[in-house]
Amino acid sequence: MSATATNHDSRYPLFTALVLALVVAAMNIGLWWWGNLPHGPEDWHGEIDGFALSVFQRYQSPLKGDFPTDEQIDGDLKLLSRYTSRVRTYSMLQTPQLPRLAEKEGLKVMAGAWIDRRLGNNEKEIETLIAQARHYPGTINRVIVGNEALFRNDVTPEQMMAYADRVRAALHQPVSIAEPDYIWLKYPELVQHVDFITIHLFPFWNGVPLTNSRGDKLAVNQAIGAYEAIRSRYPDKPVVVGEIGWPSNGDRHEYASPSVSNEAIFLRTWFNVARRDHIDYYVMEAFDQPWKEGLGEGRTGAYWGMFNADRQPKFPFTGPVTEDTAWPLKALAAALLALGPMIWFGRRFSRFKLTGRFFFAALIQLACGLIVWAATLPFNFYLSWIDWTMLTLLFPAQIAILAILLINGFEFTEVLWRPTWIRHGSMLRPDRPDRQPFVSIHLACYNEPPEMVIVTLDSLAALDYANYEVLVIDNNTKDPAVWKPVQEYCEKLGKRFRFFHLEPWPGYKAGALNFGLKETDPAADVVAVIDADYEVRHDWLATLTGHFHDPKVAVVQCPQAHREFEHNTFRRMTAWEYDGFFRIGMHHRNERNAIIQHGTMTMVRRSALEGTGGWSEWTICEDAELGLRLMHAGYDLVYVDELMGKGLTPADFKAYKSQRYRWAFGAMQILKGRWSWMVRPGPLSAGQRFHFLTGWFSWFADALHLIFTLMALFWTAGMVAFPQYFSLPMQLFLIPVIGFFFAKAIFGIVLYRARVPCSWRDTLMASLASMGLSHAIARGILHGLTREKTSFVVTAKSRRLGGSNFAAFAPVREELLMAIALALCIVGMAAGYGTRYLESTLWMIILAAQSIPYVSAVIGAWIAHKAGDKAG
């Protein structure tokens, strides 16, 4: 971006934001327009040969015994008489009044008797057909005995031929049997028992695409080819196409895609070709029949009508066809919904580079477009009250997904496209050596290897600082052989080092640190906390305590960092996983004085710590709670991205998981305990509330992932075992989920490459480690929301797991079971549905994506097991 553009932006932020928002809104409208470009099939002028007709209204169904009235049937026949002079029916028992009403409208009826496995019902259908055909000889001009009964294997060919012979003997009207074209080739003996051949042609169910890249009319050509094959095989029999059509909605079948425009193109092309070739046909069908959705064709079965269930035509017969005629209103709604937030963002963050503002504005517009799409798409389907209930429950989840995407996108934008960090903490020595604050360093430990603690004590003894003390507080270690060597070593280091052994003592680490506060030298101005495994730099205190000359500063925090990991694969991947937060997230939060205080490499103003109540013992994340409390009290927290000390990574996957579980559980304790601070105006700034809410909100994505996975397992099992009751999920649910998964993965990898100084391999391995924690975080979130307390598990820094290879998976038993269950679901879907439907393919992709965190955990546990105690 040029200097001129930057200056212009800073002088006219509102104007720039308005222009940017309008550009993005215009692009949004252009995208809706492009997605609904009119299609230009051949115009159709004239009468349609005939319609296959089911007259059930929107909420009626023969399966429920709910039949249309005479008035409703008469209305349908009046409407169809404007387009055709012939209709075809399927059952004489369901709507026996139809021939009478058709006669009134001057329509000819090809009447059908429904034949299936119910032999007694078949007798009634045939008797009624014969009676009605005799009573209305001028209206019922042809009759059909059975509709795809052989295709369904409901009866044998011999039974069908006997039924046809019986009807032919009783009537003067020509008689036929209706079956798909290949049934007539399979059973040529049928031809001797009919007066004409009735075939059903459905290129859609053959998976044939409408056209190819050259514009060839593949679907219509396939139908014509099937028709000509029957005519060539049986030249002495008239051939009638009893059903032909294309669905306007539903599930894709192999290469055939249902849509309004595809239905219009297919039918208008067919009408012209059929007139040219003198083909006798009936369109399948006149009106959409929502009740057919559960009859084996999936969702597609409801959408074969040329008119929708409300009796409105789906497309014009002349001129171009638009897939969604309401797209201008939807595009405008999406633009208006996004306009205010885009303008606010562009003005509020005018310091961001223009590329970044454009990117996030586009992300806002995309989210608003998806909201409008998700809110309006269900109205294109015939949904039951169960469907609407599920939509009502799932719509908030989709909003949550989009919110998390925007939260991650904001971090992505600020980290990549800021000119510079506004709040950038750096080294700051006291202005004079005699003004060094007195620092009391507190080291709490429980059951830690004494040799590890001694390394930490040596680094503290080597500090280049005059005014400090070290309090080592051993909390509830039972074995004297563990804590006694540390006590003895403190005595050797001199009176600056004081050791305390507490047993029994409540409050976990917070309880030990509160004890340390009481024992702190009265002269101490600053309390510093480190973990028992850290080696600190000699200039840690000397180069940072100068920040405390500012009375508003309560905390100076350095990153957690690690050592001795380079040659241990597991420790290396976890070390780089930790590093991502301190290189990316902490800078992002620091811009609004909203960092997470961590319980190591931190210094706290003593008066602020004691004045706000000390360390909170009601939460197992006392460090993060203290940081929030100090912000609420009006203090500043300074983050200095300088590695002033390095500790050890968790020793094995069990320790790694338990630490993240503890953080998630503690976060929920804090969220519940300090909820009023988050939602009510008060001392916390809007930016601080934003970061604490959204930082934890992102962890809710892991909890939602677990819940969604359990639901997906249940639903997939239902689709595989009981497909008649469980249908494929709509694209409405699938596309945003897949998009969210890939967007989040891209955001994370790009930020790592930009901010974390590691190789591509380390980036991918850190991602593997991070994803492997999803289940532990989900359990921590759910337990934290439903429980008051949990046990405080110290993160082990020395390896505890060994034994056989099978023991490697002990810490990830649940993840292993989830991965196996998802793999079985994918296999079941592949066997039962394959890739015939777009929805089934998308669902298998989602199941595979859902399995990634669980597979990652299993791989991580195996890597930890094989890496063992290999020295870093």
C-alpha positions, -999 to 999 in steps of 0.1 A, spaced: 0 0 0 14 34 -9 21 62 16 -5 83 -1 -32 56 4 -21 52 40 -23 90 47 -57 91 30 -70 63 51 -59 79 83 -74 113 74 -107 99 61 -113 66 79 -151 67 76 -151 75 39 -126 47 32 -146 23 54 -178 32 36 -163 27 1 -147 -6 11 -180 -19 25 -199 -9 -6 -173 -26 -28 -176 -58 -8 -214 -56 -8 -214 -51 -46 -192 -82 -49 -216 -101 -28 -245 -91 -50 -224 -100 -81 -217 -135 -66 -254 -141 -60 -261 -129 -96 -234 -152 -110 -248 -182 -91 -282 -175 -106 -273 -167 -142 -303 -173 -164 -302 -205 -185 -316 -205 -220 -333 -238 -229 -354 -240 -261 -387 -222 -258 -418 -244 -258 -451 -234 -274 -481 -256 -275 -498 -283 -255 -481 -308 -233 -490 -344 -243 -500 -355 -208 -493 -354 -171 -488 -383 -146 -511 -371 -118 -512 -375 -80 -536 -350 -66 -525 -350 -29 -521 -315 -15 -491 -301 4 -498 -318 37 -519 -348 25 -506 -383 22 -522 -417 14 -499 -432 39 -518 -413 66 -552 -419 50 -555 -381 43 -571 -377 8 -580 -346 -13 -616 -334 -15 -636 -331 -48 -630 -293 -47 -592 -298 -45 -591 -323 -73 -614 -302 -94 -590 -272 -89 -560 -293 -100 -578 -306 -131 -589 -270 -140 -553 -259 -138 -539 -288 -158 -566 -283 -185 -548 -251 -195 -517 -271 -204 -528 -305 -216 -558 -326 -225 -546 -359 -209 -537 -371 -175 -525 -405 -161 -536 -419 -128 -521 -448 -107 -548 -461 -84 -586 -465 -87 -592 -468 -50 -575 -437 -37 -594 -411 -58 -623 -429 -75 -640 -395 -82 -613 -384 -106 -627 -398 -139 -660 -380 -131 -643 -347 -124 -620 -351 -154 -650 -356 -177 -664 -323 -165 -631 -306 -175 -629 -324 -209 -597 -343 -199 -589 -378 -212 -576 -402 -185 -552 -431 -188 -564 -448 -157 -542 -471 -137 -548 -500 -112 -522 -502 -85 -507 -537 -82 -485 -548 -54 -480 -577 -29 -515 -573 -14 -534 -597 -36 -568 -589 -21 -562 -552 -28 -551 -560 -63 -585 -576 -69 -603 -545 -57 -582 -522 -79 -589 -543 -110 -626 -546 -103 -628 -508 -98 -608 -501 -129 -631 -522 -151 -662 -506 -136 -649 -471 -140 -637 -477 -175 -671 -491 -185 -688 -462 -168 -667 -434 -184 -657 -449 -218 -654 -414 -233 -631 -402 -206 -609 -432 -198 -594 -438 -231 -566 -462 -220 -559 -483 -190 -527 -494 -172 -525 -525 -151 -498 -521 -125 -470 -495 -122 -435 -509 -119 -448 -539 -100 -422 -561 -118 -395 -536 -111 -403 -538 -74 -406 -576 -75 -441 -574 -60 -456 -600 -84 -443 -624 -110 -445 -618 -148 -471 -646 -150 -493 -628 -124 -490 -596 -143 -499 -612 -176 -529 -628 -161 -541 -595 -147 -536 -578 -181 -554 -605 -199 -583 -603 -175 -587 -565 -180 -583 -568 -218 -611 -593 -219 -634 -570 -200 -628 -537 -217 -627 -521 -251 -600 -496 -242 -564 -505 -250 -546 -520 -221 -509 -518 -210 -485 -525 -182 -462 -497 -170 -425 -506 -164 -390 -492 -170 -377 -498 -205 -353 -526 -194 -381 -547 -179 -397 -550 -214 -364 -562 -227 -360 -586 -198 -395 -601 -202 -404 -600 -239 -434 -623 -233 -452 -593 -217 -457 -577 -251 -481 -604 -262 -505 -595 -234 -508 -557 -239 -522 -535 -266 -494 -509 -263 -461 -507 -244 -458 -482 -216 -422 -474 -206 -407 -451 -179 -376 -432 -189 -355 -416 -162 -320 -405 -172 -317 -389 -138 -319 -423 -120 -294 -436 -145 -270 -410 -132 -267 -392 -166 -257 -355 -165 -280 -331 -182 -253 -319 -207 -216 -322 -211 -189 -295 -215 -197 -293 -253 -234 -287 -246 -245 -321 -258 -280 -330 -244 -269 -362 -228 -299 -368 -207 -325 -363 -234 -304 -383 -259 -302 -412 -234 -340 -411 -231 -344 -410 -269 -320 -439 -272 -339 -461 -247 -372 -452 -265 -358 -462 -299 -344 -494 -286 -379 -505 -275 -395 -494 -308 -368 -514 -327 -373 -545 -306 -411 -544 -308 -420 -526 -341 -456 -539 -341 -466 -524 -308 -473 -487 -301 -450 -473 -274 -461 -447 -249 -437 -430 -225 -457 -432 -193 -433 -412 -172 -404 -389 -180 -391 -360 -161 -363 -344 -139 -364 -334 -102 -361 -298 -92 -346 -305 -58 -333 -333 -36 -302 -354 -36 -278 -356 -65 -276 -390 -81 -242 -399 -95 -236 -373 -122 -272 -361 -124 -280 -329 -104 -315 -319 -94 -324 -282 -98 -352 -260 -111 -331 -249 -141 -321 -285 -149 -357 -296 -148 -367 -267 -171 -339 -274 -196 -347 -312 -196 -384 -308 -200 -384 -280 -225 -359 -299 -246 -379 -331 -243 -411 -314 -254 -396 -301 -286 -378 -334 -294 -410 -355 -286 -430 -333 -309 -404 -336 -337 -403 -374 -333 -440 -379 -327 -434 -395 -292 -465 -400 -270 -456 -391 -234 -468 -382 -199 -446 -359 -178 -436 -372 -144 -454 -355 -128 -479 -326 -125 -475 -316 -89 -448 -321 -63 -458 -347 -38 -440 -342 -4 -453 -375 10 -432 -394 -15 -400 -383 3 -400 -415 24 -407 -440 -4 -372 -451 -13 -361 -422 -35 -348 -401 -6 -355 -364 -6 -357 -363 -44 -390 -382 -46 -409 -351 -35 -397 -328 -63 -407 -343 -97 -436 -320 -103 -438 -293 -130 -458 -273 -104 -448 -271 -67 -470 -284 -39 -487 -250 -38 -497 -254 -75 -473 -227 -87 -453 -233 -119 -416 -238 -112 -403 -223 -145 -416 -205 -176 -420 -222 -209 -403 -195 -229 -373 -173 -222 -343 -179 -199 -347 -198 -166 -333 -185 -133 -326 -211 -106 -336 -188 -77 -360 -160 -87 -357 -146 -51 -319 -141 -53 -320 -103 -56 -338 -100 -23 -315 -125 -6 -284 -108 -20 -297 -74 -8 -306 -88 27 -270 -103 30 -255 -70 19 -276 -49 43 -269 -73 72 -232 -70 66 -230 -33 58 -231 -19 93 -204 -43 107 -182 -38 77 -183 0 80 -177 -2 118 -147 -25 114 -132 -5 85 -134 27 106 -124 12 140 -94 -6 126 -84 19 99 -48 13 111 -48 -21 95 -35 -24 60 -60 -21 32 -56 -58 23 -65 -68 58 -95 -46 60 -108 -59 27 -102 -95 38 -121 -92 71 -149 -72 54 -152 -100 29 -153 -125 58 -181 -105 74 -200 -104 42 -195 -142 36 -208 -149 71 -239 -128 66 -245 -144 32 -243 -178 48 -268 -168 74 -293 -156 48 -287 -187 27 -292 -210 58 -323 -191 69 -340 -192 34 -328 -225 20 -352 -247 41 -381 -230 24 -371 -247 -9 -379 -281 7 -410 -297 20 -400 -301 56 -419 -319 84 -422 -306 119 -394 -329 129 -372 -313 102 -381 -278 114 -374 -288 150 -339 -300 140 -333 -268 120 -343 -247 149 -319 -265 171 -290 -266 146 -293 -230 133 -278 -216 165 -249 -241 161 -243 -227 126 -243 -192 139 -218 -203 165 -196 -218 138 -197 -186 118 -189 -166 150 -158 -187 157 -148 -183 121 -150 -145 124 -131 -146 157 -103 -166 142 -104 -144 111 -100 -112 132 -69 -127 149 -57 -137 114 -62 -102 101 -46 -84 130 -16 -106 131 -9 -105 94 -19 -70 84 -12 -46 112 15 -20 105 30 -25 139 19 -37 174 4 -8 195 13 -24 228 47 -39 225 64 -47 258 103 -47 257 132 -49 280 130 -21 306 156 -20 334 151 1 365 164 36 358 190 33 386 204 2 403 194 15 437 158 16 425 156 -21 419 122 -34 433 127 -62 458 114 -94 442 101 -125 461 104 -155 438 79 -183 446 85 -218 435 57 -242 443 63 -279 438 46 -312 444 64 -345 442 89 -332 416 122 -350 410 147 -332 432 174 -332 405 151 -312 383 142 -287 410 179 -282 418 186 -272 382 160 -245 386 175 -234 419 209 -231 404 196 -208 377 179 -186 403 211 -184 424 229 -171 392 205 -142 387 222 -109 380 201 -90 405 207 -77 440 172 -75 457 155 -108 456 146 -139 477 134 -174 467 107 -193 486 105 -230 477 71 -243 489 67 -280 487 30 -289 489 19 -323 502 48 -344 489 46 -376 509 80 -391 503 108 -374 523 133 -388 498 117 -364 472 115 -332 492 144 -335 517 172 -332 490 156 -299 479 154 -286 514 191 -295 520 201 -278 487 182 -246 497 202 -245 529 234 -248 510 224 -219 487 222 -195 517 196 -175 536 182 -159 504 166 -194 497 140 -205 521 123 -239 520 88 -248 533 73 -283 534 35 -282 539 16 -313 548 -14 -315 547 -22 -283 530 -54 -273 510 -59 -253 479 -34 -271 456 -9 -247 439 -30 -216 449 -30 -227 485 8 -230 485 13 -196 468 -10 -180 494 11 -195 521 42 -180 503 26 -146 504 24 -147 542 60 -157 544 72 -131 519 98 -105 530 79 -73 541 102 -54 518 92 -72 487 75 -51 460 71 -78 434 61 -115 436 75 -136 408 63 -172 401 81 -199 382 76 -236 378 99 -262 393 113 -272 360 124 -238 347 159 -225 340 158 -188 340 181 -163 323 204 -144 345 190 -111 334 153 -120 339 147 -96 368 173 -70 359 159 -63 325 121 -63 333 115 -49 367 117 -14 353 81 -18 341 70 -16 377 80 20 380 47 26 362 21 23 390 -6 11 366 14 -20 357 5 -50 379 20 -79 358 49 -85 336 46 -118 318 71 -136 296 63 -166 274 64 -201 285 92 -218 266 109 -251 266 143 -267 264 157 -301 257 132 -310 231 150 -308 198 158 -345 194 127 -360 210 99 -361 185 71 -359 210 86 -331 231 95 -312 199 60 -313 185 45 -302 219 71 -274 224 62 -258 190 25 -263 198 29 -242 229 49 -216 211 21 -208 187 0 -192 214 28 -170 228 39 -159 193 4 -153 179 -25 -153 205 -7 -134 233 3 -106 209 -33 -104 196 -47 -102 231 -20 -78 243 -32 -51 219 -62 -46 242 -45 -53 275 -62 -88 277 -34 -113 280 -38 -146 298 -15 -146 328 3 -178 332 16 -193 364 52 -192 354 77 -166 342 53 -140 356 59 -111 380 31 -95 399 30 -62 419 26 -74 455 2 -47 465 -21 -55 436 -19 -92 443 -27 -88 480 -51 -59 475 -74 -80 452 -75 -111 474 -44 -131 466 -45 -164 447 -80 -178 442 -83 -213 456 -118 -219 441 -103 -224 406 -76 -247 393 -64 -219 370 -56 -194 397 -31 -176 374 -56 -168 346 -82 -157 372 -57 -134 389 -49 -117 356 -86 -111 349 -91 -98 384 -63 -73 381 -77 -61 348 -110 -57 365 -93 -36 391 -79 -13 364 -43 -24 362 -22 -30 331 -6 -63 322 26 -61 301 36 -90 278 73 -91 268 79 -117 241 114 -125 252 124 -160 263 136 -154 298 133 -189 310 128 -224 296 111 -254 312 104 -290 302 75 -301 281 51 -327 294 67 -361 296 41 -381 278 7 -378 261 -12 -385 294 5 -355 310 0 -334 279 -37 -342 278 -43 -337 316 -27 -302 315 -50 -290 287 -80 -306 304 -71 -287 335 -69 -254 316 -102 -260 299 -119 -270 332 -104 -240 350 -115 -216 322 -151 -228 327 -148 -222 365 -136 -187 358 -163 -181 332 -190 -192 356 -175 -173 386 -169 -141 367 -198 -142 343 -212 -109 354 -179 -92 346 -181 -105 311 -216 -94 302 -222 -62 321 -205 -29 314 -180 -22 341 -143 -18 347 -134 -43 320 -130 -28 285 -150 -41 256 -117 -54 242 -109 -73 274 -144 -88 275 -141 -97 239 -108 -116 243 -118 -135 274 -152 -145 260 -140 -154 225 -108 -170 237 -128 -195 257 -156 -195 231 -131 -210 206 -127 -239 230 -164 -245 229 -158 -255 193 -140 -286 206 -170 -294 229 -194 -289 199 -171 -311 179 -176 -339 204 -213 -334 206 -216 -333 168 -195 -364 164 -217 -384 188 -248 -372 169 -231 -380 136 -223 -416 148 -260 -420 158 -273 -406 125 -249 -426 103 -258 -458 121 -294 -450 114 -288 -442 77 -269 -475 72 -293 -497 92 -326 -480 87 -324 -459 55 -362 -457 54 -362 -436 85 -329 -417 84 -323 -396 53 -290 -380 41 -284 -346 58 -291 -316 36 -262 -296 21 -275 -268 43 -257 -285 73 -228 -300 54 -212 -272 34 -207 -247 63 -192 -274 85 -167 -284 58 -159 -248 50 -153 -240 86 -129 -269 91 -108 -260 61 -108 -223 69 -97 -228 105 -69 -252 93 -57 -226 67 -58 -198 92 -37 -218 117 -10 -229 93 -6 -195 76 -2 -178 110 23 -204 121 44 -199 90 43 -161 95 49 -159 133 65 -191 146 102 -197 137 99 -234 129 101 -256 98 72 -268 78 76 -302 94 74 -287 128 44 -267 118 25 -298 107 36 -318 138 25 -289 160 -9 -290 143 -11 -327 149 -3 -322 186 -29 -294 188 -57 -314 171 -49 -344 194 -60 -323 224 -95 -316 211 -111 -345 230 -94 -335 263 -105 -299 258 -140 -310 250 -142 -331 282 -127 -302 302 -153 -277 289 -183 -300 295 -171 -311 329 -163 -275 338 -198 -264 329 -215 -292 349 -191 -296 379 -179 -273 406 -145 -289 412 -120 -314 398 -87 -327 411 -56 -307 404 -32 -330 384 4 -317 383 18 -320 348 44 -347 349 78 -337 334 94 -371 338 80 -401 319 54 -423 337 43 -447 310 62 -477 297 56 -513 290 42 -528 259 32 -511 227 -4 -516 237 2 -494 268 9 -465 245 -28 -461 238 -40 -463 274 -42 -424 277 -63 -423 245 -87 -451 249 -117 -429 242 -101 -412 212 -92 -446 198 -128 -459 202 -142 -427 185 -117 -431 156 -127 -467 151 -164 -459 153 -160 -431 127 -140 -454 104 -168 -480 106 -194 -453 97 -174 -443 67 -172 -479 55 -209 -483 61 -217 -452 41 -194 -462 13 -211 -496 11 -246 -483 15 -245 -451 -5 -211 -448 -22 -206 -416 -41 -240 -417 -60 -252 -386 -40 -233 -354 -34 -247 -354 2 -234 -389 9 -199 -379 -4 -200 -347 17 -211 -367 47 -182 -391 44 -158 -361 41 -173 -347 73 -169 -381 91 -133 -382 79 -127 -346 91 -144 -354 124 -120 -383 129 -89 -362 125 -86 -350 162 -91 -386 174 -66 -401 149 -42 -372 158 -45 -382 195 -38 -418 188 -8 -409 166 5 -385 193 3 -411 219 22 -435 198 49 -409 190 52 -402 227 56 -439 234 82 -445 208 101 -413 217 104 -424 253 129 -406 275 152 -398 246 173 -368 256 164 -335 239 
